[in-house]
Amino acid sequence: MSDGIALYREFIGGNERALRRLIDLYGRGLLRFIYGYVRDEGLAEDILSETFIQIYQKAYYFTFANSLVMATR
């Protein structure tokens, strides 16, 4: 199991520090990816922030059984 999946499982299990570790692990790469599309550093940072806010707010609804993550195992 990848570090990201394990951290996300910890996060949805109630460990909010795991989200911080996910941000540390994936934030920089996601920011570069987003910037490649929008070509505006401020906008890319806003989109990244909103992405992690949505992850935080919607974690309760996530199930691994319905995820692409399970399909790639």
N, C-alpha and C positions, 0 to 999 in steps of 0.2 A: 504494500500500500504506500502511495507517495506521501511525502511530508504534508503536502497541501490537503489531501483527503483526510489524513489523520488529524490535522489541526482543525479542519472544518467540522469533523465529527466531535472534537472536543468543544468547539464553540457552540454547536447546536445542542450539546449536552449541558451547557451552562457555564463553561469556562470562557469568560469574556477576554481574558488575556490571550487566548488563542487567536482571537481576531486581530489583535495587535501584531502577533507573530505572522499571521497571514499577510497583513499589510506590509510588514517588513520583507517578507519573502517574495511577494508578487507586485508590490506597488510600483517600483521603478520600471519594471518591464512593461506593466500595463500602461504606465504613463507614456512611455516611448511609443507603444502601439497606438494609443489614442492620439498622440501628437501627430503620428504619421497620417492620420485621417483629417484632423482639424487644422493642423499647421498654425496653432495659436496656443502658446504655453499656458496662459491663464485659463483659457477655455478647457484645455486638456486636464489641468489640475482640478477644475470645477467638476468635470465629468467623472474623473477618478474618485473624487470625494463623494459625489452623489452615488456612484456605484457601490462604494463600501457602506454608505448609509443604507442603501436598499438591501444589501446583504445583511446588515445588522437588523433592520426592521422586519425582514421577511424570513429570517432563519427558522422561525417557528413553523412555517409552512413547507419547508424543504424536506423531501424524502429521497433517500438514495435509490430507492426502488424505481423511481420515475426519472432518474437523472441520466444525462449523457455519460457521466462518470462511470456508471455501472456498465454501460455499453462498451466502454473502452478497456475493460478489464480483460 
